[in-house]
Amino acid sequence: MRLKRYNIYFILIIFLGYIGYKTVVGSLSDKAIDTKSTTIKAVVIDEKNFLGNSPVSHTFSYSYKFTLNSEVFKGDTKDPELKVGDSVLVEYAESNPKYNRLYNK
């Protein structure tokens, strides 16, 4: 009985840690992009990202990729309407291009 309780605590700590990690990384990413960013053209690739309750609805969006200084960076379009091969405009943090998102202005 005591072992089950520790397993539940362990799973809870892992879950809360993951939520906290995603929150902090998302906040850092947004702040870096908002501070100083540049736009670049990217192409939508055949890499699916399932949204929300995707096991039920199977809704997904494709990823995009762009190349900067011979290095490839990827991101999620978060737009189910975009198709493989479409061109999109992406903004990225000049200090760290791995922080990037679709340009929506």
N, C-alpha and C positions, 0 to 999 in steps of 0.2 A: 504494500500500500504506500509506503513511504517513497519507494522508487518511482511509482507512478506520479506522485506529487512533484518530485524533482524534474521529471520529464516534462510535465505541464509547465512548470516555471521556466525551464530551459527553452521550450518552444515559444513561450510568451516573450521572453527576453530577446530571442532571435528576431521575432516578428516586430517588436517595438524598435529594436535597433535598426532593422531594415527600413522601417518607415522614417525614422529619424535621419538615417543616412541619405535617403532619397530626397527628403526635405532640404537638408543642408546643401547637397550637391546641386539641386535645382535652383536654390537661392543663389549660390555662388555663380552658377552659369548665367542666370539672368542678370546679376549685378555686373559680371565681367562684360557681357554683351552690351548692356546699357551704358557702361562707362565709356568704352571706345570700341566701335565695331566698323567693319568693312563688309561690303556686299560682294558676292561672287556668283557666277552662274553655275548651277549644279544640274545633274541629270537624275531622273527617277530610275531606280534599279529594281530588279526582281528579287527583293528581300521583303517579306511580309512582316508586319507588326500588328498582331491581333488586338482589337480594342475592347474595352469593357467586358461585357459578358460574352466574349467571342465563342466560347464552347457552344453556346446556344444559337447565336445569330451569325457567327462566322464572319463578322464585319472586320475588315482589316484595312490598313493603309500600307503603302510601299515606302521604302527608305529612299534617300537620295545620297549621292556621293559627289564630292568635288576634290580636286587636287590642288595643293598649294605647296610650292617648293619641293616637288617630287614626293610629297606625302599625301595619302588618301584619307579623307575624313568623311564620315557618314552621319546621317541623322534621320529621324522619322518625320515624314511629311505630315502625319496626323490628319491627312485629308484623303478619305476613301475615293474621291472623285479623280484624283491624279492617277495616271497610267504609266507603265514602264515606257521609258523613252522620252517622256515629257521633260521640258526644261523648266527649272524653277530658279528663283532668285533667293539666295541664302545670305543671312548676315552671320558673321562670326566675330568672336572677340579677338582683337589683334594680339593680345597678350597670350592667348591660348585657343587656337582654332578648333580644338575638340569641343569647345563650347560654341554651338551653332544652332540656328533655327531658321525656319522659313521667314523670309522678309515679308511682313504684312503691313506696309505703310502705303 
